[in-house]
Structure formats: C-alpha cells, structure tokens
Amino acid sequence: MEQVNSLYPVWVTWVILAATAWTLPWKGVALWRSARNNHTAWFVVLLIVNTLAILEIIYIFGFSKKKPQA
C-alpha cells in the first residue's frame, strides 16, 4: 500500500477527510441553532467537544425545539 509517510497509510487521510465532511455541516447547524436560541452552555460544549456529529444531532433534534409563541 502506498504511504504518505512512515507514520500512517493513505486511507487514514481519506477517513479524516470523510469525518470532517460529515461533521462540519452538523456542527454548523447546531452552533447556529444554539446561538439563535440563546443556549450559551450548549454553544460552548458543541464548539469544544468533537463527537463526530453525534452530540450535534442530539442537540438539533432533541434540545433545540422552538418554544411556542404566545
């Protein structure tokens, strides 16, 4: 197998790129929603913690529901 250097094979680069392409849109939407909903704690946690979009998906579908307007 072709290697970029002696530390890791080429497929590792593709896995990292795929994980980044998967995570960035989810993280962007989750950060945007948490900022719009004034969820400061969620914003900070989502910004710092990287869970391959699992935490972001949980926030988007579970915790970022809009409050009914009176």
PyMOL Python script that loads the backbone (N, CA, C, O; Angstrom):
from pymol import cmd

cmd.read_pdbstr("""\
ATOM      1  N   MET A   1       0.835  -1.171   0.000  1.00  0.00           N
ATOM      2  CA  MET A   1       0.000   0.000   0.000  1.00  0.00           C
ATOM      3  C   MET A   1       0.885   1.241   0.000  1.00  0.00           C
ATOM      4  O   MET A   1       1.882   1.304   0.719  1.00  0.00           O
ATOM      5  N   GLU A   2       0.510   2.230  -0.816  1.00  0.00           N
ATOM      6  CA  GLU A   2       1.272   3.469  -0.892  1.00  0.00           C
ATOM      7  C   GLU A   2       1.147   4.240   0.414  1.00  0.00           C
ATOM      8  O   GLU A   2       0.084   4.260   1.034  1.00  0.00           O
ATOM      9  N   GLN A   3       2.218   4.863   0.820  1.00  0.00           N
ATOM     10  CA  GLN A   3       2.201   5.586   2.082  1.00  0.00           C
ATOM     11  C   GLN A   3       2.631   7.029   1.876  1.00  0.00           C
ATOM     12  O   GLN A   3       3.541   7.316   1.098  1.00  0.00           O
ATOM     13  N   VAL A   4       1.967   7.928   2.583  1.00  0.00           N
ATOM     14  CA  VAL A   4       2.340   9.330   2.542  1.00  0.00           C
ATOM     15  C   VAL A   4       3.647   9.520   3.297  1.00  0.00           C
ATOM     16  O   VAL A   4       4.562  10.188   2.815  1.00  0.00           O
ATOM     17  N   ASN A   5       3.725   8.943   4.451  1.00  0.00           N
ATOM     18  CA  ASN A   5       4.971   8.885   5.203  1.00  0.00           C
ATOM     19  C   ASN A   5       4.945   7.589   6.006  1.00  0.00           C
ATOM     20  O   ASN A   5       4.014   6.794   5.878  1.00  0.00           O
ATOM     21  N   SER A   6       5.935   7.383   6.809  1.00  0.00           N
ATOM     22  CA  SER A   6       6.026   6.112   7.515  1.00  0.00           C
ATOM     23  C   SER A   6       5.092   6.016   8.721  1.00  0.00           C
ATOM     24  O   SER A   6       5.031   4.967   9.361  1.00  0.00           O
ATOM     25  N   LEU A   7       4.362   7.089   9.046  1.00  0.00           N
ATOM     26  CA  LEU A   7       3.528   7.070  10.237  1.00  0.00           C
ATOM     27  C   LEU A   7       2.149   6.458  10.008  1.00  0.00           C
ATOM     28  O   LEU A   7       1.621   5.790  10.897  1.00  0.00           O
ATOM     29  N   TYR A   8       1.558   6.673   8.839  1.00  0.00           N
ATOM     30  CA  TYR A   8       0.207   6.156   8.607  1.00  0.00           C
ATOM     31  C   TYR A   8      -0.029   5.938   7.114  1.00  0.00           C
ATOM     32  O   TYR A   8       0.584   6.606   6.282  1.00  0.00           O
ATOM     33  N   PRO A   9      -0.915   5.004   6.776  1.00  0.00           N
ATOM     34  CA  PRO A   9      -1.216   4.746   5.365  1.00  0.00           C
ATOM     35  C   PRO A   9      -2.129   5.830   4.777  1.00  0.00           C
ATOM     36  O   PRO A   9      -2.690   6.641   5.514  1.00  0.00           O
ATOM     37  N   VAL A  10      -2.270   5.837   3.475  1.00  0.00           N
ATOM     38  CA  VAL A  10      -3.044   6.843   2.756  1.00  0.00           C
ATOM     39  C   VAL A  10      -4.512   6.824   3.157  1.00  0.00           C
ATOM     40  O   VAL A  10      -5.139   7.881   3.212  1.00  0.00           O
ATOM     41  N   TRP A  11      -5.074   5.665   3.438  1.00  0.00           N
ATOM     42  CA  TRP A  11      -6.504   5.586   3.746  1.00  0.00           C
ATOM     43  C   TRP A  11      -6.862   6.380   4.996  1.00  0.00           C
ATOM     44  O   TRP A  11      -8.008   6.805   5.145  1.00  0.00           O
ATOM     45  N   VAL A  12      -5.907   6.588   5.896  1.00  0.00           N
ATOM     46  CA  VAL A  12      -6.175   7.369   7.095  1.00  0.00           C
ATOM     47  C   VAL A  12      -6.528   8.807   6.712  1.00  0.00           C
ATOM     48  O   VAL A  12      -7.416   9.411   7.314  1.00  0.00           O
ATOM     49  N   THR A  13      -5.845   9.345   5.727  1.00  0.00           N
ATOM     50  CA  THR A  13      -6.150  10.689   5.240  1.00  0.00           C
ATOM     51  C   THR A  13      -7.577  10.772   4.735  1.00  0.00           C
ATOM     52  O   THR A  13      -8.280  11.743   5.017  1.00  0.00           O
ATOM     53  N   TRP A  14      -8.016   9.759   3.987  1.00  0.00           N
ATOM     54  CA  TRP A  14      -9.386   9.756   3.448  1.00  0.00           C
ATOM     55  C   TRP A  14     -10.427   9.611   4.553  1.00  0.00           C
ATOM     56  O   TRP A  14     -11.507  10.195   4.464  1.00  0.00           O
ATOM     57  N   VAL A  15     -10.122   8.854   5.571  1.00  0.00           N
ATOM     58  CA  VAL A  15     -11.046   8.718   6.706  1.00  0.00           C
ATOM     59  C   VAL A  15     -11.182  10.061   7.431  1.00  0.00           C
ATOM     60  O   VAL A  15     -12.285  10.451   7.813  1.00  0.00           O
ATOM     61  N   ILE A  16     -10.086  10.750   7.616  1.00  0.00           N
ATOM     62  CA  ILE A  16     -10.132  12.051   8.280  1.00  0.00           C
ATOM     63  C   ILE A  16     -10.918  13.060   7.437  1.00  0.00           C
ATOM     64  O   ILE A  16     -11.718  13.824   7.979  1.00  0.00           O
ATOM     65  N   LEU A  17     -10.703  13.070   6.146  1.00  0.00           N
ATOM     66  CA  LEU A  17     -11.449  13.968   5.260  1.00  0.00           C
ATOM     67  C   LEU A  17     -12.941  13.652   5.260  1.00  0.00           C
ATOM     68  O   LEU A  17     -13.766  14.566   5.280  1.00  0.00           O
ATOM     69  N   ALA A  18     -13.293  12.370   5.239  1.00  0.00           N
ATOM     70  CA  ALA A  18     -14.704  11.982   5.274  1.00  0.00           C
ATOM     71  C   ALA A  18     -15.350  12.375   6.600  1.00  0.00           C
ATOM     72  O   ALA A  18     -16.480  12.863   6.616  1.00  0.00           O
ATOM     73  N   ALA A  19     -14.650  12.168   7.701  1.00  0.00           N
ATOM     74  CA  ALA A  19     -15.178  12.548   9.011  1.00  0.00           C
ATOM     75  C   ALA A  19     -15.370  14.055   9.106  1.00  0.00           C
ATOM     76  O   ALA A  19     -16.347  14.519   9.693  1.00  0.00           O
ATOM     77  N   THR A  20     -14.457  14.814   8.540  1.00  0.00           N
ATOM     78  CA  THR A  20     -14.580  16.272   8.538  1.00  0.00           C
ATOM     79  C   THR A  20     -15.760  16.714   7.685  1.00  0.00           C
ATOM     80  O   THR A  20     -16.523  17.590   8.090  1.00  0.00           O
ATOM     81  N   ALA A  21     -15.916  16.119   6.515  1.00  0.00           N
ATOM     82  CA  ALA A  21     -17.040  16.466   5.638  1.00  0.00           C
ATOM     83  C   ALA A  21     -18.377  16.109   6.278  1.00  0.00           C
ATOM     84  O   ALA A  21     -19.369  16.795   6.036  1.00  0.00           O
ATOM     85  N   TRP A  22     -18.429  15.071   7.074  1.00  0.00           N
ATOM     86  CA  TRP A  22     -19.654  14.664   7.769  1.00  0.00           C
ATOM     87  C   TRP A  22     -19.947  15.603   8.936  1.00  0.00           C
ATOM     88  O   TRP A  22     -21.099  15.982   9.149  1.00  0.00           O
ATOM     89  N   THR A  23     -18.926  15.978   9.687  1.00  0.00           N
ATOM     90  CA  THR A  23     -19.100  16.723  10.922  1.00  0.00           C
ATOM     91  C   THR A  23     -19.392  18.204  10.716  1.00  0.00           C
ATOM     92  O   THR A  23     -20.222  18.764  11.432  1.00  0.00           O
ATOM     93  N   LEU A  24     -18.737  18.850   9.766  1.00  0.00           N
ATOM     94  CA  LEU A  24     -18.865  20.297   9.625  1.00  0.00           C
ATOM     95  C   LEU A  24     -20.289  20.804   9.403  1.00  0.00           C
ATOM     96  O   LEU A  24     -20.683  21.762  10.068  1.00  0.00           O
ATOM     97  N   PRO A  25     -21.077  20.218   8.510  1.00  0.00           N
ATOM     98  CA  PRO A  25     -22.447  20.735   8.354  1.00  0.00           C
ATOM     99  C   PRO A  25     -23.288  20.577   9.618  1.00  0.00           C
ATOM    100  O   PRO A  25     -24.036  21.485   9.981  1.00  0.00           O
ATOM    101  N   TRP A  26     -23.171  19.439  10.287  1.00  0.00           N
ATOM    102  CA  TRP A  26     -23.930  19.221  11.521  1.00  0.00           C
ATOM    103  C   TRP A  26     -23.515  20.216  12.591  1.00  0.00           C
ATOM    104  O   TRP A  26     -24.362  20.796  13.271  1.00  0.00           O
ATOM    105  N   LYS A  27     -22.204  20.412  12.738  1.00  0.00           N
ATOM    106  CA  LYS A  27     -21.700  21.342  13.743  1.00  0.00           C
ATOM    107  C   LYS A  27     -22.161  22.759  13.430  1.00  0.00           C
ATOM    108  O   LYS A  27     -22.536  23.499  14.340  1.00  0.00           O
ATOM    109  N   GLY A  28     -22.138  23.146  12.175  1.00  0.00           N
ATOM    110  CA  GLY A  28     -22.582  24.479  11.787  1.00  0.00           C
ATOM    111  C   GLY A  28     -24.039  24.724  12.133  1.00  0.00           C
ATOM    112  O   GLY A  28     -24.375  25.766  12.695  1.00  0.00           O
ATOM    113  N   VAL A  29     -24.912  23.773  11.805  1.00  0.00           N
ATOM    114  CA  VAL A  29     -26.337  23.922  12.100  1.00  0.00           C
ATOM    115  C   VAL A  29     -26.577  23.945  13.607  1.00  0.00           C
ATOM    116  O   VAL A  29     -27.351  24.763  14.105  1.00  0.00           O
ATOM    117  N   ALA A  30     -25.920  23.058  14.320  1.00  0.00           N
ATOM    118  CA  ALA A  30     -26.111  23.004  15.777  1.00  0.00           C
ATOM    119  C   ALA A  30     -25.619  24.282  16.447  1.00  0.00           C
ATOM    120  O   ALA A  30     -26.288  24.801  17.340  1.00  0.00           O
ATOM    121  N   LEU A  31     -24.470  24.796  16.037  1.00  0.00           N
ATOM    122  CA  LEU A  31     -23.973  26.040  16.614  1.00  0.00           C
ATOM    123  C   LEU A  31     -24.892  27.206  16.282  1.00  0.00           C
ATOM    124  O   LEU A  31     -25.156  28.051  17.137  1.00  0.00           O
ATOM    125  N   TRP A  32     -25.375  27.257  15.058  1.00  0.00           N
ATOM    126  CA  TRP A  32     -26.284  28.329  14.655  1.00  0.00           C
ATOM    127  C   TRP A  32     -27.569  28.293  15.481  1.00  0.00           C
ATOM    128  O   TRP A  32     -28.022  29.326  15.975  1.00  0.00           O
ATOM    129  N   ARG A  33     -28.152  27.107  15.630  1.00  0.00           N
ATOM    130  CA  ARG A  33     -29.391  26.994  16.408  1.00  0.00           C
ATOM    131  C   ARG A  33     -29.173  27.325  17.878  1.00  0.00           C
ATOM    132  O   ARG A  33     -30.000  27.997  18.494  1.00  0.00           O
ATOM    133  N   SER A  34     -28.066  26.857  18.442  1.00  0.00           N
ATOM    134  CA  SER A  34     -27.826  27.148  19.859  1.00  0.00           C
ATOM    135  C   SER A  34     -27.601  28.639  20.077  1.00  0.00           C
ATOM    136  O   SER A  34     -28.009  29.179  21.105  1.00  0.00           O
ATOM    137  N   ALA A  35     -26.964  29.303  19.137  1.00  0.00           N
ATOM    138  CA  ALA A  35     -26.777  30.747  19.259  1.00  0.00           C
ATOM    139  C   ALA A  35     -28.107  31.481  19.130  1.00  0.00           C
ATOM    140  O   ALA A  35     -28.377  32.413  19.887  1.00  0.00           O
ATOM    141  N   ARG A  36     -28.933  31.070  18.183  1.00  0.00           N
ATOM    142  CA  ARG A  36     -30.232  31.723  17.973  1.00  0.00           C
ATOM    143  C   ARG A  36     -31.171  31.507  19.159  1.00  0.00           C
ATOM    144  O   ARG A  36     -31.999  32.366  19.462  1.00  0.00           O
ATOM    145  N   ASN A  37     -31.043  30.356  19.834  1.00  0.00           N
ATOM    146  CA  ASN A  37     -31.905  30.042  20.977  1.00  0.00           C
ATOM    147  C   ASN A  37     -31.307  30.500  22.308  1.00  0.00           C
ATOM    148  O   ASN A  37     -31.855  30.197  23.368  1.00  0.00           O
ATOM    149  N   ASN A  38     -30.196  31.223  22.261  1.00  0.00           N
ATOM    150  CA  ASN A  38     -29.502  31.698  23.470  1.00  0.00           C
ATOM    151  C   ASN A  38     -29.143  30.563  24.424  1.00  0.00           C
ATOM    152  O   ASN A  38     -29.250  30.717  25.640  1.00  0.00           O
ATOM    153  N   HIS A  39     -28.724  29.438  23.885  1.00  0.00           N
ATOM    154  CA  HIS A  39     -28.254  28.311  24.685  1.00  0.00           C
ATOM    155  C   HIS A  39     -26.728  28.384  24.766  1.00  0.00           C
ATOM    156  O   HIS A  39     -26.022  27.664  24.060  1.00  0.00           O
ATOM    157  N   THR A  40     -26.241  29.250  25.624  1.00  0.00           N
ATOM    158  CA  THR A  40     -24.804  29.506  25.719  1.00  0.00           C
ATOM    159  C   THR A  40     -24.019  28.254  26.109  1.00  0.00           C
ATOM    160  O   THR A  40     -22.968  27.979  25.530  1.00  0.00           O
ATOM    161  N   ALA A  41     -24.513  27.504  27.074  1.00  0.00           N
ATOM    162  CA  ALA A  41     -23.798  26.300  27.518  1.00  0.00           C
ATOM    163  C   ALA A  41     -23.700  25.290  26.377  1.00  0.00           C
ATOM    164  O   ALA A  41     -22.641  24.706  26.149  1.00  0.00           O
ATOM    165  N   TRP A  42     -24.802  25.085  25.664  1.00  0.00           N
ATOM    166  CA  TRP A  42     -24.774  24.174  24.524  1.00  0.00           C
ATOM    167  C   TRP A  42     -23.791  24.668  23.466  1.00  0.00           C
ATOM    168  O   TRP A  42     -23.044  23.873  22.897  1.00  0.00           O
ATOM    169  N   PHE A  43     -23.786  25.964  23.200  1.00  0.00           N
ATOM    170  CA  PHE A  43     -22.883  26.518  22.195  1.00  0.00           C
ATOM    171  C   PHE A  43     -21.432  26.200  22.538  1.00  0.00           C
ATOM    172  O   PHE A  43     -20.670  25.746  21.684  1.00  0.00           O
ATOM    173  N   VAL A  44     -21.056  26.437  23.782  1.00  0.00           N
ATOM    174  CA  VAL A  44     -19.674  26.202  24.203  1.00  0.00           C
ATOM    175  C   VAL A  44     -19.321  24.717  24.107  1.00  0.00           C
ATOM    176  O   VAL A  44     -18.252  24.362  23.611  1.00  0.00           O
ATOM    177  N   VAL A  45     -20.210  23.862  24.575  1.00  0.00           N
ATOM    178  CA  VAL A  45     -19.937  22.418  24.529  1.00  0.00           C
ATOM    179  C   VAL A  45     -19.837  21.938  23.087  1.00  0.00           C
ATOM    180  O   VAL A  45     -18.923  21.187  22.746  1.00  0.00           O
ATOM    181  N   LEU A  46     -20.762  22.362  22.244  1.00  0.00           N
ATOM    182  CA  LEU A  46     -20.730  21.943  20.841  1.00  0.00           C
ATOM    183  C   LEU A  46     -19.488  22.462  20.129  1.00  0.00           C
ATOM    184  O   LEU A  46     -18.949  21.791  19.248  1.00  0.00           O
ATOM    185  N   LEU A  47     -19.039  23.635  20.500  1.00  0.00           N
ATOM    186  CA  LEU A  47     -17.851  24.208  19.873  1.00  0.00           C
ATOM    187  C   LEU A  47     -16.583  23.462  20.269  1.00  0.00           C
ATOM    188  O   LEU A  47     -15.687  23.274  19.447  1.00  0.00           O
ATOM    189  N   ILE A  48     -16.508  23.038  21.522  1.00  0.00           N
ATOM    190  CA  ILE A  48     -15.273  22.426  22.036  1.00  0.00           C
ATOM    191  C   ILE A  48     -15.223  20.917  21.814  1.00  0.00           C
ATOM    192  O   ILE A  48     -14.184  20.384  21.425  1.00  0.00           O
ATOM    193  N   VAL A  49     -16.336  20.224  22.059  1.00  0.00           N
ATOM    194  CA  VAL A  49     -16.345  18.762  22.034  1.00  0.00           C
ATOM    195  C   VAL A  49     -16.604  18.266  20.617  1.00  0.00           C
ATOM    196  O   VAL A  49     -17.523  18.731  19.943  1.00  0.00           O
ATOM    197  N   ASN A  50     -15.791  17.327  20.176  1.00  0.00           N
ATOM    198  CA  ASN A  50     -15.979  16.732  18.856  1.00  0.00           C
ATOM    199  C   ASN A  50     -16.389  15.271  19.025  1.00  0.00           C
ATOM    200  O   ASN A  50     -15.594  14.445  19.476  1.00  0.00           O
ATOM    201  N   THR A  51     -17.632  14.957  18.662  1.00  0.00           N
ATOM    202  CA  THR A  51     -18.156  13.598  18.812  1.00  0.00           C
ATOM    203  C   THR A  51     -18.580  13.011  17.478  1.00  0.00           C
ATOM    204  O   THR A  51     -19.464  12.156  17.425  1.00  0.00           O
ATOM    205  N   LEU A  52     -17.949  13.468  16.392  1.00  0.00           N
ATOM    206  CA  LEU A  52     -18.319  13.044  15.039  1.00  0.00           C
ATOM    207  C   LEU A  52     -19.802  13.284  14.772  1.00  0.00           C
ATOM    208  O   LEU A  52     -20.476  12.455  14.161  1.00  0.00           O
ATOM    209  N   ALA A  53     -20.290  14.408  15.227  1.00  0.00           N
ATOM    210  CA  ALA A  53     -21.648  14.925  14.986  1.00  0.00           C
ATOM    211  C   ALA A  53     -22.734  14.230  15.788  1.00  0.00           C
ATOM    212  O   ALA A  53     -23.910  14.542  15.600  1.00  0.00           O
ATOM    213  N   ILE A  54     -22.397  13.317  16.659  1.00  0.00           N
ATOM    214  CA  ILE A  54     -23.428  12.641  17.454  1.00  0.00           C
ATOM    215  C   ILE A  54     -24.084  13.635  18.417  1.00  0.00           C
ATOM    216  O   ILE A  54     -25.311  13.698  18.492  1.00  0.00           O
ATOM    217  N   LEU A  55     -23.292  14.400  19.144  1.00  0.00           N
ATOM    218  CA  LEU A  55     -23.838  15.382  20.076  1.00  0.00           C
ATOM    219  C   LEU A  55     -24.606  16.474  19.330  1.00  0.00           C
ATOM    220  O   LEU A  55     -25.639  16.944  19.807  1.00  0.00           O
ATOM    221  N   GLU A  56     -24.103  16.873  18.168  1.00  0.00           N
ATOM    222  CA  GLU A  56     -24.782  17.890  17.386  1.00  0.00           C
ATOM    223  C   GLU A  56     -26.160  17.421  16.917  1.00  0.00           C
ATOM    224  O   GLU A  56     -27.127  18.182  16.969  1.00  0.00           O
ATOM    225  N   ILE A  57     -26.248  16.191  16.468  1.00  0.00           N
ATOM    226  CA  ILE A  57     -27.531  15.636  16.014  1.00  0.00           C
ATOM    227  C   ILE A  57     -28.510  15.537  17.177  1.00  0.00           C
ATOM    228  O   ILE A  57     -29.694  15.834  17.022  1.00  0.00           O
ATOM    229  N   ILE A  58     -28.016  15.120  18.344  1.00  0.00           N
ATOM    230  CA  ILE A  58     -28.873  15.042  19.531  1.00  0.00           C
ATOM    231  C   ILE A  58     -29.399  16.428  19.878  1.00  0.00           C
ATOM    232  O   ILE A  58     -30.578  16.582  20.196  1.00  0.00           O
ATOM    233  N   TYR A  59     -28.536  17.436  19.821  1.00  0.00           N
ATOM    234  CA  TYR A  59     -28.993  18.794  20.129  1.00  0.00           C
ATOM    235  C   TYR A  59     -30.030  19.270  19.115  1.00  0.00           C
ATOM    236  O   TYR A  59     -31.075  19.794  19.500  1.00  0.00           O
ATOM    237  N   ILE A  60     -29.753  19.095  17.830  1.00  0.00           N
ATOM    238  CA  ILE A  60     -30.652  19.596  16.784  1.00  0.00           C
ATOM    239  C   ILE A  60     -32.037  18.986  16.914  1.00  0.00           C
ATOM    240  O   ILE A  60     -33.034  19.705  16.854  1.00  0.00           O
ATOM    241  N   PHE A  61     -32.116  17.687  17.090  1.00  0.00           N
ATOM    242  CA  PHE A  61     -33.418  17.018  17.091  1.00  0.00           C
ATOM    243  C   PHE A  61     -34.047  16.890  18.476  1.00  0.00           C
ATOM    244  O   PHE A  61     -35.243  16.620  18.582  1.00  0.00           O
ATOM    245  N   GLY A  62     -33.270  17.077  19.530  1.00  0.00           N
ATOM    246  CA  GLY A  62     -33.816  16.878  20.864  1.00  0.00           C
ATOM    247  C   GLY A  62     -33.960  18.117  21.716  1.00  0.00           C
ATOM    248  O   GLY A  62     -34.932  18.246  22.461  1.00  0.00           O
ATOM    249  N   PHE A  63     -33.000  19.041  21.620  1.00  0.00           N
ATOM    250  CA  PHE A  63     -32.976  20.154  22.559  1.00  0.00           C
ATOM    251  C   PHE A  63     -33.200  21.517  21.923  1.00  0.00           C
ATOM    252  O   PHE A  63     -33.382  22.497  22.646  1.00  0.00           O
ATOM    253  N   SER A  64     -33.195  21.615  20.614  1.00  0.00           N
ATOM    254  CA  SER A  64     -33.294  22.943  20.005  1.00  0.00           C
ATOM    255  C   SER A  64     -34.682  23.259  19.492  1.00  0.00           C
ATOM    256  O   SER A  64     -34.844  24.105  18.612  1.00  0.00           O
ATOM    257  N   LYS A  65     -35.676  22.594  20.030  1.00  0.00           N
ATOM    258  CA  LYS A  65     -37.046  22.847  19.614  1.00  0.00           C
ATOM    259  C   LYS A  65     -37.417  24.292  19.921  1.00  0.00           C
ATOM    260  O   LYS A  65     -37.088  24.824  20.982  1.00  0.00           O
ATOM    261  N   LYS A  66     -38.094  24.902  18.992  1.00  0.00           N
ATOM    262  CA  LYS A  66     -38.566  26.270  19.205  1.00  0.00           C
ATOM    263  C   LYS A  66     -39.676  26.277  20.239  1.00  0.00           C
ATOM    264  O   LYS A  66     -40.536  25.396  20.250  1.00  0.00           O
ATOM    265  N   LYS A  67     -39.650  27.261  21.095  1.00  0.00           N
ATOM    266  CA  LYS A  67     -40.700  27.416  22.100  1.00  0.00           C
ATOM    267  C   LYS A  67     -41.940  27.961  21.419  1.00  0.00           C
ATOM    268  O   LYS A  67     -41.828  28.836  20.560  1.00  0.00           O
ATOM    269  N   PRO A  68     -43.129  27.466  21.778  1.00  0.00           N
ATOM    270  CA  PRO A  68     -44.342  28.001  21.179  1.00  0.00           C
ATOM    271  C   PRO A  68     -44.526  29.467  21.552  1.00  0.00           C
ATOM    272  O   PRO A  68     -44.359  29.857  22.708  1.00  0.00           O
ATOM    273  N   GLN A  69     -44.867  30.255  20.565  1.00  0.00           N
ATOM    274  CA  GLN A  69     -45.043  31.685  20.813  1.00  0.00           C
ATOM    275  C   GLN A  69     -46.453  31.973  21.301  1.00  0.00           C
ATOM    276  O   GLN A  69     -47.432  31.477  20.744  1.00  0.00           O
ATOM    277  N   ALA A  70     -46.539  32.770  22.334  1.00  0.00           N
ATOM    278  CA  ALA A  70     -47.837  33.078  22.936  1.00  0.00           C
ATOM    279  C   ALA A  70     -48.496  34.261  22.266  1.00  0.00           C
ATOM    280  O   ALA A  70     -49.597  34.654  22.651  1.00  0.00           O
TER     281      ALA A  70
END
""", "prot")
cmd.dss("prot")
cmd.show_as("cartoon", "prot")
cmd.util.cbc("prot")
cmd.orient("prot")
